[in-house]
Amino acid sequence: MAVKLTLQQLMSRAALPAVCMAVASYFSFHALSGPTGYAAWREYRDQRATLQQAVQTSEEHQAALQRRLVLLDPRHVDPDLADELVRLNLDLVKPDEVIVPLPPASPVPSAATY
């Protein structure tokens, strides 16, 4: 037996599922593209990787400076480092040394250019 529904009855029966679909769509949209959604999470992940690389580089630089600082301790200065610094900063040479000026280095062609 077929039951005929009026438009008002049909709309009242479809109202709750339509509202549920609208709410689910709203939350799904914001879960994907909102300020804390999946797209933003990927950007945060990429930023975190970049920042971790910067931190690692800074830590390596700090460790290199710390090693150099240990070599410059006034109680026992590393003679090679002291000699290097004197030559670099004061342009001093020993009397028995010969200075040979070299032309500027030309870039070495890589294997990929052949």
C-alpha distances in whole Angstrom, upper triangle without the diagonal:
4,6,10,13,16,19,21,18,18,22,22,20,22,25,26,26,27,30,30,31,33,35,35,36,39,41,40,42,45,45,46,48,49,53,52,50,50,52,54,55,56,58,60,60,62,64,65,66,68,70,70,72,74,75,76,78,80,80,82,84,85,86,88,90,90,92,94,95,96,99,100,101,104,106,105,104,103,106,104,102,105,107,103,103,107,107,103,104,108,109,111,113,115,119,118,115,115,112,110,108,105,103,100,97,96,92,92,89,86,86,83,85,87
4,6,10,13,16,18,15,15,18,19,17,19,22,24,23,25,28,28,28,31,33,33,34,37,38,38,40,42,43,44,45,47,50,50,47,48,50,52,52,54,56,57,58,60,62,63,64,66,67,68,70,72,73,74,76,78,78,80,82,83,84,86,88,89,90,92,93,94,97,98,99,103,104,103,102,101,104,102,100,103,104,101,101,104,104,101,102,106,106,109,110,113,116,116,113,112,109,108,106,103,101,97,95,93,89,89,87,84,83,80,83,84
4,6,10,13,14,12,12,16,16,14,17,20,21,21,22,25,26,26,29,31,31,32,35,36,36,38,41,41,42,44,45,48,48,46,47,48,51,51,53,55,56,57,59,61,61,63,65,66,67,69,71,72,73,75,76,77,79,81,82,83,85,87,87,89,91,92,93,96,97,98,101,103,102,101,100,103,101,99,102,103,100,100,103,103,100,101,104,105,108,109,112,116,115,112,112,109,107,105,102,100,97,95,93,89,89,87,84,84,80,83,85
4,7,10,12,10,10,13,14,13,15,18,20,20,21,24,25,26,27,30,31,31,34,36,36,37,40,41,41,43,44,47,47,45,46,47,50,51,52,54,55,56,58,60,61,62,64,66,67,69,70,71,73,75,76,77,79,81,81,83,85,86,87,89,91,92,93,95,96,97,101,102,102,101,100,103,101,98,101,103,100,99,102,102,99,100,103,104,107,109,111,115,115,111,111,108,107,104,101,99,96,94,92,88,88,86,83,83,80,82,84
4,7,8,6,6,10,11,10,12,15,17,17,18,21,22,23,24,27,28,28,30,32,33,34,37,38,39,40,41,44,44,42,43,45,47,48,49,51,53,54,55,57,58,60,62,63,64,66,68,68,70,72,73,74,76,78,79,80,82,83,84,86,88,89,90,93,94,95,98,99,99,98,97,100,98,96,98,100,97,96,100,100,96,97,101,101,104,106,109,112,112,109,108,105,104,102,99,97,93,91,89,86,86,84,82,81,78,80,82
4,5,5,6,9,10,11,12,14,17,18,18,20,23,23,24,26,28,28,30,32,33,34,36,38,39,40,40,44,44,42,43,45,47,48,49,51,53,54,56,57,58,60,62,63,64,66,68,68,70,72,73,74,76,78,79,80,82,84,84,86,88,89,90,93,94,95,98,100,99,98,98,101,99,96,98,100,97,96,100,100,96,97,100,101,104,106,109,112,112,109,108,105,104,102,99,97,93,91,89,86,86,84,82,82,78,80,83
4,5,5,6,9,10,11,12,15,16,15,18,20,20,21,24,25,25,27,30,30,31,33,35,36,37,37,41,41,39,41,42,44,45,47,48,50,51,53,54,55,57,59,60,61,63,65,66,67,69,70,71,74,75,76,77,80,81,81,84,85,86,88,90,91,92,95,97,97,95,95,98,96,93,95,97,94,93,96,96,93,93,97,98,101,103,106,109,109,106,105,102,101,98,96,94,90,88,86,83,83,81,79,79,76,77,80
4,5,5,6,9,10,10,14,15,15,16,19,20,20,23,25,25,26,29,30,31,33,34,36,36,36,40,40,39,40,42,43,45,46,48,49,51,52,54,55,57,58,59,61,63,64,65,67,69,69,71,73,74,75,77,79,80,81,83,85,85,87,89,90,91,94,96,96,95,94,97,95,92,95,97,93,92,96,96,93,93,96,97,100,102,105,109,109,106,105,102,101,99,96,94,90,88,87,83,84,82,80,80,77,78,81
4,5,5,6,9,10,12,14,14,16,18,19,20,22,24,25,26,29,29,31,33,34,36,37,37,40,40,38,40,42,43,44,46,48,49,50,52,54,55,57,58,59,60,63,64,65,67,69,69,70,73,74,75,76,79,80,80,83,85,85,86,89,90,91,94,95,95,94,94,97,95,92,95,97,94,93,96,96,93,93,97,98,101,103,105,109,109,106,106,103,101,99,96,95,91,89,87,84,84,82,80,80,77,79,81
4,6,5,6,9,11,12,12,15,16,17,18,21,22,22,24,26,27,28,31,32,33,34,35,38,38,36,37,39,41,42,44,45,47,48,50,51,52,54,56,57,58,60,62,62,64,66,67,68,70,72,73,74,76,78,78,80,82,83,84,87,88,89,92,94,93,92,92,95,93,90,92,94,91,90,94,94,90,91,95,95,98,100,103,106,107,103,103,100,99,96,93,92,88,86,84,81,81,79,77,76,73,75,78
4,5,5,6,9,10,10,12,14,15,15,18,20,20,22,24,25,26,28,29,31,32,32,35,36,34,35,37,38,40,41,43,44,46,47,49,50,52,53,54,56,58,59,60,62,64,65,66,68,70,70,72,74,75,76,78,80,80,82,84,85,86,89,91,91,90,89,92,90,87,90,92,89,88,91,91,88,88,92,93,96,98,100,104,104,101,100,97,96,94,91,89,86,84,82,79,79,77,75,75,72,74,76
4,6,5,8,10,10,11,14,15,16,18,19,21,22,24,25,26,28,30,31,32,32,35,35,34,36,37,39,40,42,43,44,46,48,49,50,52,54,55,56,58,59,60,62,64,65,66,68,70,70,72,74,75,76,78,80,80,82,84,85,86,89,91,91,90,89,92,90,88,90,92,89,88,91,92,88,89,92,93,96,98,101,104,105,101,101,98,97,95,92,91,87,85,83,80,80,79,76,76,73,75,78
4,6,7,8,9,11,13,14,15,17,18,20,21,23,24,26,28,29,30,32,32,35,35,33,35,36,38,39,41,43,44,45,47,48,49,51,53,54,55,57,59,59,61,63,64,65,67,69,69,71,73,74,75,77,79,79,81,83,84,85,88,90,90,89,88,91,89,87,89,91,88,87,91,91,88,88,92,93,96,97,100,104,104,101,100,97,96,94,91,90,86,84,83,79,79,78,75,75,72,74,76
4,6,6,6,9,10,11,12,14,16,16,18,20,21,22,25,26,27,28,29,32,32,30,31,33,35,36,38,39,41,42,44,45,46,48,50,51,52,54,56,56,58,60,61,62,64,66,67,68,70,71,72,74,76,77,78,81,82,82,86,87,87,86,85,88,87,84,86,88,85,84,88,88,85,85,89,90,93,94,97,101,101,97,97,94,93,91,88,86,83,81,79,76,76,74,71,71,68,70,73
4,6,5,6,9,10,11,12,14,15,16,19,20,21,23,24,26,27,27,30,30,29,30,32,33,35,37,38,39,41,43,44,45,47,49,49,51,53,54,55,57,59,60,61,63,64,65,67,69,70,70,73,75,75,76,79,80,81,84,85,85,84,84,87,85,82,85,87,84,83,86,87,83,83,87,88,91,93,96,99,99,96,96,93,92,90,87,85,82,80,78,75,75,74,71,71,68,70,73
4,5,5,6,9,10,11,12,14,15,17,18,20,21,22,24,26,26,29,28,27,29,31,32,33,35,37,37,39,41,42,43,45,47,48,49,51,52,53,55,57,58,58,61,62,63,64,67,68,68,71,73,73,74,77,78,78,82,83,83,82,82,85,83,80,83,85,82,81,85,85,82,82,86,87,90,91,94,98,98,95,95,92,91,88,86,84,81,79,77,74,74,73,70,70,67,70,72
4,5,5,6,9,10,10,12,14,15,16,18,20,21,22,24,24,28,27,25,27,29,30,31,33,35,36,37,39,40,41,43,45,46,47,49,51,51,53,55,56,57,59,61,61,63,65,66,67,69,71,71,73,75,76,77,81,82,82,81,80,83,81,79,81,83,80,79,83,83,80,80,84,85,88,90,92,96,96,93,93,90,89,86,84,82,79,76,75,71,72,70,67,67,64,67,69
4,5,5,6,9,10,10,12,14,15,16,19,20,21,22,23,26,26,24,26,27,29,30,32,33,35,36,38,39,40,42,44,45,46,48,50,50,52,54,55,56,58,60,61,62,64,66,66,68,70,71,72,75,76,77,80,81,81,80,80,83,81,78,80,82,79,78,82,82,79,79,83,84,86,88,91,95,95,91,91,88,87,85,82,81,77,75,73,70,70,69,66,66,63,65,68
4,5,5,6,9,10,11,12,14,15,17,18,20,21,21,24,24,23,24,26,27,29,31,32,33,35,37,38,39,41,43,43,45,47,48,49,51,53,53,54,57,58,59,60,63,64,64,67,68,69,70,73,74,74,78,79,79,78,78,81,79,76,79,81,78,77,80,80,77,77,81,82,85,87,90,93,94,90,90,87,86,84,81,80,76,74,73,69,70,69,66,66,63,65,68
4,5,5,6,8,10,11,12,14,16,16,18,20,20,23,23,21,22,25,26,27,29,31,31,33,35,36,37,39,41,41,42,45,46,47,49,51,52,52,55,56,57,58,61,62,62,65,67,67,68,71,72,73,76,77,77,76,76,79,77,74,77,79,76,75,79,79,76,76,80,81,83,85,88,92,92,89,88,86,85,82,80,79,75,73,71,68,68,67,64,64,62,64,66
4,6,5,6,9,10,10,12,14,15,16,18,18,22,22,19,21,23,24,25,27,29,30,31,33,35,36,37,39,40,41,44,45,46,47,49,50,51,54,55,56,57,60,61,61,64,66,66,68,70,71,72,75,77,77,76,75,78,76,73,76,78,75,74,77,77,74,75,78,79,82,84,86,90,90,87,87,84,83,80,78,76,72,70,69,66,66,64,62,62,59,61,64
4,5,5,6,9,10,10,12,14,16,16,16,20,20,18,20,22,23,24,26,28,29,30,32,33,34,37,38,39,40,43,44,45,47,48,49,50,53,54,55,56,59,60,60,63,64,65,67,69,70,71,74,76,76,74,74,77,75,72,74,76,73,72,76,76,73,73,77,78,80,82,85,89,89,86,85,82,81,79,77,75,71,69,68,65,65,64,61,61,58,60,63
4,5,5,6,9,10,11,12,14,16,15,18,18,16,19,20,21,22,25,26,27,28,31,32,33,35,37,37,38,41,42,42,44,47,47,48,51,52,53,54,57,57,58,60,62,63,64,67,68,68,71,73,73,72,72,75,73,70,72,75,72,70,74,74,71,71,75,76,79,81,84,87,87,84,84,81,80,78,76,74,70,69,67,64,65,63,61,61,58,60,63
4,5,5,6,9,10,10,12,14,14,18,17,15,16,19,20,21,23,25,25,27,29,30,31,33,35,36,37,39,40,41,43,45,46,47,49,51,51,53,55,56,57,59,61,61,63,65,66,67,70,72,72,71,70,73,71,68,71,73,70,69,73,73,70,70,74,75,78,79,82,86,86,83,82,80,79,76,74,73,69,67,65,62,62,61,58,59,56,58,61
4,6,5,6,9,10,11,12,13,16,16,14,15,17,19,20,21,23,24,26,28,29,30,32,34,35,36,38,39,40,42,44,45,46,48,50,50,52,54,55,56,58,60,61,62,65,66,67,70,72,71,70,69,72,70,67,70,72,69,68,71,72,68,69,72,73,76,78,81,84,84,81,81,78,77,75,72,70,67,65,63,60,60,59,56,56,54,56,58
4,6,5,6,9,10,11,10,14,14,12,15,16,17,18,21,22,23,25,27,27,29,31,32,33,35,37,38,39,41,43,43,45,47,48,49,51,53,54,54,57,58,59,61,63,64,65,68,70,70,68,68,71,69,66,68,70,67,66,70,70,67,67,71,72,74,76,79,83,83,80,80,77,76,73,71,69,66,64,63,59,60,59,56,57,54,56,59
4,5,5,6,9,10,9,12,12,10,12,14,15,16,19,20,21,22,25,25,26,28,30,31,32,34,36,36,38,40,41,42,44,46,46,48,50,51,52,54,56,56,58,60,61,62,65,67,67,66,65,68,67,64,66,68,65,64,68,68,65,65,69,70,73,75,77,81,81,78,78,75,74,72,70,68,65,63,62,58,59,58,55,55,53,55,58
4,5,5,6,9,9,13,12,9,11,13,14,15,17,19,20,21,23,24,25,27,29,30,31,33,35,35,37,39,40,41,43,45,46,47,49,51,51,53,55,56,57,60,61,62,65,67,66,65,65,67,66,63,65,67,64,63,67,67,64,64,68,69,72,73,76,80,80,77,76,74,73,70,68,67,63,61,59,56,56,55,52,53,50,52,55
4,5,5,6,7,11,11,9,10,11,13,14,16,17,19,20,22,23,24,26,28,29,30,32,34,35,37,38,39,41,43,44,45,47,49,50,51,53,54,55,57,59,60,61,64,66,66,65,64,67,65,62,64,66,63,62,66,66,62,63,67,67,70,72,75,78,79,75,75,72,71,69,66,65,61,59,58,54,55,53,51,51,49,51,53
4,5,5,4,8,8,6,9,10,11,12,15,16,16,18,20,21,22,25,26,27,28,30,31,32,34,36,37,38,40,42,42,44,46,47,48,50,52,52,54,57,57,58,62,63,63,62,61,64,63,60,62,64,61,60,63,64,60,61,64,65,68,70,73,76,77,73,73,70,70,67,65,63,60,58,57,54,54,53,51,51,49,51,54
4,6,6,9,7,5,6,9,10,10,13,14,15,16,19,20,21,23,24,25,26,29,30,31,32,35,35,36,39,40,41,42,45,46,46,49,50,51,53,55,56,57,60,62,62,60,60,63,61,58,61,63,60,59,62,63,59,60,64,65,67,69,72,75,75,72,72,69,69,66,64,63,59,57,56,53,53,52,49,50,47,50,52
4,6,9,8,5,5,6,8,9,11,13,14,15,17,18,20,21,23,24,25,27,29,30,31,33,34,36,38,39,40,42,44,45,46,48,50,50,52,54,55,56,60,62,61,60,59,62,60,57,60,61,58,57,61,61,58,58,62,63,66,67,70,74,74,70,70,67,66,64,62,60,56,54,53,50,50,49,46,47,44,46,49
4,7,8,5,6,6,7,10,11,11,13,15,16,17,19,21,22,23,25,27,28,29,31,33,34,35,37,38,39,41,43,44,45,47,49,50,51,54,54,56,59,61,61,59,58,61,59,56,59,60,57,56,60,60,56,57,61,61,64,66,69,72,73,69,69,66,65,63,60,59,55,53,52,49,49,48,46,47,44,46,49
4,5,5,8,8,7,10,12,12,13,16,17,17,19,21,22,23,25,27,28,29,31,33,33,35,37,38,39,41,43,44,45,47,49,49,51,53,54,55,58,60,60,58,58,61,59,56,58,60,57,56,59,60,56,57,60,61,64,66,69,72,73,70,70,67,66,64,61,60,56,54,53,50,51,50,48,49,46,48,51
4,6,9,8,6,9,11,11,11,14,15,15,17,19,20,20,22,25,25,26,28,30,30,32,34,35,36,38,40,40,41,44,45,46,48,50,51,52,55,57,57,55,55,58,56,53,55,57,54,53,56,57,53,53,57,58,61,63,66,70,70,67,67,64,63,61,59,58,54,52,52,49,50,49,47,48,45,47,51
4,7,8,6,7,10,10,10,12,14,14,15,18,19,19,21,24,24,25,27,29,29,31,33,34,35,37,39,40,40,43,45,45,46,49,50,51,54,56,56,54,54,57,55,52,55,57,54,53,56,57,53,54,57,59,61,63,66,69,70,67,67,64,64,61,59,58,54,53,52,49,50,49,47,48,45,48,51
4,6,5,6,9,10,11,12,14,15,16,18,20,21,22,24,26,26,28,30,31,32,34,36,37,38,40,41,42,44,46,47,48,51,52,53,56,58,57,56,56,58,57,54,56,58,55,54,58,58,55,55,59,60,63,64,67,71,71,68,68,65,64,62,60,59,55,53,52,49,49,48,46,47,44,46,49
4,5,5,6,9,10,10,13,14,15,17,19,20,21,23,24,25,27,29,30,31,33,35,36,37,39,40,41,43,45,46,47,50,51,52,55,57,56,55,54,57,55,52,55,57,54,53,57,57,54,54,58,59,62,63,66,69,69,66,66,63,62,60,58,57,53,51,50,46,47,46,43,44,41,44,46
4,5,5,7,9,10,11,13,14,16,17,19,20,22,23,24,26,28,29,30,32,33,35,36,38,39,41,42,44,45,47,49,50,51,54,56,56,54,53,56,54,51,54,55,52,51,55,55,52,52,56,57,60,61,64,67,68,64,64,61,60,58,55,54,50,48,47,44,44,43,41,41,39,41,44
4,5,5,6,9,10,10,12,14,15,16,18,20,21,22,24,26,27,28,30,31,32,34,36,37,38,40,42,42,44,46,47,49,52,54,53,52,51,54,52,49,52,54,50,49,53,53,50,50,54,55,58,59,62,66,66,63,63,60,59,57,55,53,50,48,47,44,44,44,41,42,40,42,45
4,5,5,6,9,10,10,12,14,15,16,18,20,21,22,24,25,26,28,30,31,32,34,36,37,39,40,41,43,45,46,47,50,52,52,50,50,53,51,48,50,52,49,49,52,52,49,50,54,55,57,59,61,65,65,62,62,59,59,57,54,53,50,48,47,44,44,43,41,42,39,42,45
4,5,5,6,9,10,11,13,14,15,17,19,20,21,23,24,26,27,29,30,32,33,35,36,38,39,40,42,44,45,47,50,52,51,50,49,51,49,46,49,51,48,47,51,51,48,48,52,53,55,57,60,63,63,60,60,57,56,54,52,50,47,45,44,40,41,40,37,38,36,38,41
4,5,5,6,9,10,11,12,14,15,17,18,20,21,22,24,26,27,28,30,32,33,34,36,38,39,40,42,43,45,48,50,50,48,47,50,48,45,47,49,46,45,49,49,45,46,50,50,53,55,58,61,61,58,58,55,54,52,50,48,45,43,42,39,39,39,36,37,35,37,41
4,5,5,6,9,10,10,12,14,15,16,18,20,21,22,24,25,26,28,30,31,32,34,36,36,38,40,41,43,46,48,47,46,45,48,46,43,46,48,45,44,47,48,44,45,49,50,52,54,57,60,61,57,58,55,54,52,50,49,45,44,43,40,41,40,38,39,37,39,42
4,5,5,6,9,10,10,12,14,15,16,18,20,21,23,24,25,27,29,30,31,33,35,36,37,39,41,42,45,47,46,45,44,47,45,42,45,47,44,43,47,47,44,45,48,49,52,53,56,59,59,56,56,54,53,51,49,48,44,42,42,38,39,38,36,37,35,37,40
4,5,5,6,9,10,11,13,14,15,17,18,20,21,23,24,26,27,29,30,32,33,35,36,38,39,41,44,46,45,44,43,45,43,40,43,45,41,41,45,45,41,42,46,47,49,51,53,57,57,54,54,51,50,48,46,45,41,39,38,35,35,35,33,34,32,34,37
4,5,5,6,9,10,11,12,14,15,16,18,20,21,22,24,26,27,28,30,32,32,34,36,37,39,42,44,43,42,41,44,42,39,41,43,40,39,43,43,40,40,44,45,47,49,52,55,56,53,53,50,49,47,45,44,40,39,38,35,36,36,34,35,33,35,39
4,5,5,6,9,10,10,12,14,15,16,18,20,21,22,24,25,26,28,30,31,32,35,36,37,40,42,42,40,39,42,40,38,40,42,39,38,42,43,39,40,44,45,47,49,51,55,55,52,53,50,50,48,46,45,41,40,39,36,37,37,35,36,34,37,40
4,5,5,6,9,10,11,12,14,15,17,18,20,21,23,24,25,27,29,30,31,33,35,36,40,41,41,39,38,41,39,36,39,41,37,37,41,41,38,39,43,43,46,47,50,53,53,50,50,48,47,45,43,42,39,37,37,33,34,34,31,32,31,34,37
4,5,5,6,9,10,11,12,14,15,17,18,20,21,23,24,26,27,28,30,32,33,35,38,40,39,38,36,39,37,34,37,38,35,35,38,38,35,36,40,40,43,45,47,51,51,48,48,45,45,43,40,40,36,34,34,31,32,32,30,31,30,32,35
4,5,5,6,9,10,10,12,14,15,16,18,20,21,22,24,26,26,28,30,31,33,36,38,37,36,35,38,36,33,36,38,35,34,37,38,35,35,39,40,42,44,47,50,51,48,48,45,45,43,41,41,37,36,36,33,34,34,32,34,33,35,38
4,5,5,6,9,10,10,12,14,15,16,18,20,21,22,24,25,27,29,30,31,35,37,36,34,34,36,35,32,35,37,34,33,37,37,34,35,39,40,42,44,46,50,50,47,47,45,45,43,41,41,38,36,36,33,34,34,32,33,33,35,38
4,5,5,6,9,10,11,12,14,15,17,18,20,21,23,24,26,27,29,30,34,36,35,33,32,34,32,30,33,34,31,31,35,35,32,33,37,37,40,41,43,47,47,44,44,42,41,40,38,38,34,32,32,29,30,30,28,30,29,31,34
4,5,5,6,9,10,10,12,14,15,16,18,20,21,22,24,26,27,29,32,34,33,31,30,33,31,28,31,33,30,29,32,33,30,30,34,35,38,39,42,45,46,43,43,40,40,39,37,37,33,31,32,29,30,31,29,31,30,33,36
4,5,5,6,9,10,10,12,14,15,16,18,20,21,22,24,25,27,30,32,31,30,29,32,31,28,30,32,30,29,32,33,30,31,35,36,38,40,42,46,46,43,44,42,42,40,39,39,35,34,35,32,33,34,32,34,33,36,39
4,5,5,6,9,10,10,12,14,15,17,18,20,21,23,24,26,29,31,30,29,27,30,29,26,29,31,28,28,31,32,29,30,34,35,37,38,40,44,44,41,42,40,40,39,37,37,34,32,33,30,31,32,30,31,31,34,36
4,5,5,6,9,10,11,12,14,15,17,18,20,21,23,25,28,30,29,27,26,28,26,24,26,28,25,25,28,29,26,27,31,32,34,35,37,41,41,38,39,37,37,35,33,34,30,29,29,27,28,29,27,29,29,31,34
4,5,5,6,9,10,10,12,14,15,16,18,20,21,22,26,28,27,25,25,28,26,23,25,27,25,24,27,28,25,26,30,31,33,35,37,41,41,38,39,37,37,36,35,35,32,30,31,29,30,32,30,33,33,34,37
4,5,5,6,9,10,10,12,14,15,16,18,20,21,25,26,25,24,23,26,25,22,25,27,25,24,28,29,26,27,31,32,34,35,37,41,41,39,40,38,38,37,36,37,34,32,33,31,32,33,32,34,34,36,39
4,5,5,6,9,10,11,12,14,15,17,19,20,24,25,24,23,21,24,22,20,23,25,22,22,26,26,24,25,29,30,31,33,35,38,38,36,37,35,35,34,33,33,31,29,30,28,29,30,29,31,31,33,36
4,5,5,6,9,10,11,12,14,16,17,19,22,24,23,21,20,23,21,18,21,23,20,19,23,24,21,22,26,27,29,30,32,36,36,34,35,32,33,32,31,31,29,27,29,27,28,30,29,31,32,33,36
4,5,5,6,9,10,10,12,14,15,17,20,22,21,20,19,22,21,18,20,23,21,20,23,25,22,23,26,28,29,31,33,37,37,35,36,34,35,34,33,34,32,31,32,31,32,34,33,35,35,37,40
4,5,5,6,9,10,11,13,14,16,19,21,20,18,17,21,20,17,19,22,20,19,23,24,22,23,27,28,29,31,32,36,36,34,35,34,35,34,33,35,32,31,33,31,31,34,32,34,35,37,40
4,5,5,6,9,10,11,13,15,18,20,18,16,15,18,16,14,17,19,17,16,20,21,19,20,23,25,26,27,29,33,33,30,32,30,31,30,30,31,29,27,29,28,28,31,30,32,33,35,37
4,5,5,6,9,10,10,12,16,18,17,15,15,17,16,13,15,18,16,15,18,20,18,18,22,23,25,26,28,32,33,30,32,30,31,31,30,31,29,28,31,30,30,33,32,35,36,37,40
4,5,5,6,9,10,11,14,16,15,14,14,17,17,14,16,19,18,17,20,22,20,21,24,26,27,28,30,33,34,32,34,32,34,33,33,35,33,32,34,33,34,36,35,37,38,40,43
4,5,5,6,9,10,14,15,14,12,11,15,14,12,14,17,16,15,19,20,19,20,23,24,25,26,27,31,31,29,31,30,32,32,31,33,31,30,32,31,32,35,34,36,37,39,41
4,5,5,6,9,12,14,13,10,10,13,12,9,11,14,12,12,15,17,16,16,19,21,21,23,24,28,29,27,28,27,29,29,29,30,29,28,31,30,31,34,33,36,37,38,41
4,5,5,6,10,12,11,10,10,14,14,11,12,15,14,13,16,18,17,17,20,22,23,24,26,29,30,29,31,30,31,31,32,33,32,31,34,33,34,37,37,39,41,42,44
4,5,5,9,10,9,8,9,13,13,11,12,16,16,15,18,20,19,20,22,24,24,25,26,30,31,29,32,31,33,33,33,35,34,33,36,35,36,39,38,40,42,43,46
4,6,9,10,8,6,5,9,9,7,9,12,12,12,14,17,17,17,19,21,21,22,22,26,27,25,28,27,29,30,30,32,31,31,34,33,34,37,37,39,41,42,44
4,6,9,7,5,7,9,11,8,8,12,12,10,13,15,15,15,17,19,19,21,22,25,26,25,28,27,29,30,30,33,31,31,34,34,35,38,38,41,43,44,46
4,6,6,5,8,11,13,11,11,14,15,14,16,19,19,18,20,23,22,24,24,28,29,28,31,30,33,33,34,36,35,35,38,38,39,42,42,44,46,47,49
4,6,6,9,11,14,12,11,14,16,14,15,19,19,18,19,22,21,23,23,27,28,28,30,30,33,34,35,37,36,37,40,40,41,44,44,47,49,50,52
4,6,10,12,15,14,13,16,18,17,18,21,22,22,22,25,24,25,25,28,29,29,32,32,35,36,37,40,39,39,42,42,43,46,46,49,50,52,54
4,6,9,12,11,11,14,16,15,16,19,20,20,21,23,22,23,22,26,27,26,29,30,32,33,34,37,37,36,40,40,40,44,43,46,48,49,51
4,6,9,8,7,10,12,12,13,16,17,17,18,20,19,19,20,23,24,23,26,26,29,30,31,34,33,33,36,36,37,40,40,43,45,46,48
4,6,5,6,9,10,11,12,14,15,17,18,19,18,18,18,22,22,21,24,24,26,28,28,31,31,30,33,34,34,37,37,40,42,43,45
4,6,5,6,9,10,10,12,14,15,16,17,15,15,15,18,19,18,21,21,24,25,26,29,29,29,33,33,33,37,37,40,42,43,44
4,5,5,6,9,10,11,12,14,15,16,14,14,14,18,18,16,19,19,21,22,23,26,26,25,29,29,30,33,33,36,38,39,41
4,5,5,6,9,10,10,12,14,15,14,15,16,20,20,18,21,20,22,23,23,26,25,25,28,29,29,33,33,36,38,39,40
4,5,5,6,9,10,11,12,13,12,13,14,18,19,17,20,20,22,23,24,27,26,27,30,31,32,35,36,39,41,41,43
4,6,5,6,9,10,10,11,9,10,11,14,15,14,16,16,19,20,21,24,24,25,28,29,30,34,35,37,40,40,42
4,6,5,6,9,10,10,10,11,12,16,17,15,16,15,17,18,19,22,21,21,25,26,27,30,31,34,36,36,38
4,5,5,6,8,9,10,12,14,18,19,17,19,17,20,20,21,23,22,23,26,27,29,32,33,36,38,38,40
4,5,5,5,7,7,9,11,15,16,15,17,16,19,19,21,23,23,24,28,29,31,34,35,38,40,40,42
4,6,6,5,5,7,10,13,14,12,14,12,15,15,17,20,20,21,25,26,28,31,33,36,38,38,39
4,6,6,8,10,13,16,18,15,16,14,16,15,17,19,18,19,23,24,26,29,31,34,36,35,38
4,6,8,11,15,18,20,17,18,16,19,18,19,21,21,22,25,27,29,32,34,37,39,38,41
4,5,9,12,15,17,16,17,15,18,17,20,22,22,24,27,29,31,35,36,39,41,41,43
4,7,10,13,15,13,13,11,14,14,16,19,19,21,24,26,28,32,34,37,39,38,40
4,7,9,12,10,12,11,14,15,18,21,21,23,27,29,31,34,36,39,41,41,42
4,6,8,7,9,9,12,14,17,20,21,23,26,29,30,34,35,38,41,40,42
4,6,5,9,10,14,16,19,22,24,25,29,31,32,36,38,40,43,43,44
4,6,8,11,14,17,20,23,25,27,31,33,34,38,40,42,45,45,45
4,7,10,13,16,19,23,25,26,30,32,33,37,38,41,44,43,44
4,7,10,13,16,19,21,22,26,28,29,33,35,37,40,39,40
4,6,10,13,16,19,20,24,26,27,31,33,35,38,37,38
4,6,9,13,15,17,20,23,24,28,30,33,36,35,36
4,6,10,13,14,17,20,21,25,27,30,33,32,32
4,7,9,12,15,18,20,23,26,29,31,30,31
4,6,8,11,14,16,19,22,25,27,26,27
4,6,9,12,14,17,20,23,25,24,25
4,6,10,12,15,18,22,23,21,23
4,6,9,12,15,18,20,18,20
4,6,9,12,16,17,15,17
4,6,9,13,14,12,14
4,6,9,11,10,12
4,7,8,7,8
4,5,6,8
4,6,6
4,6
4
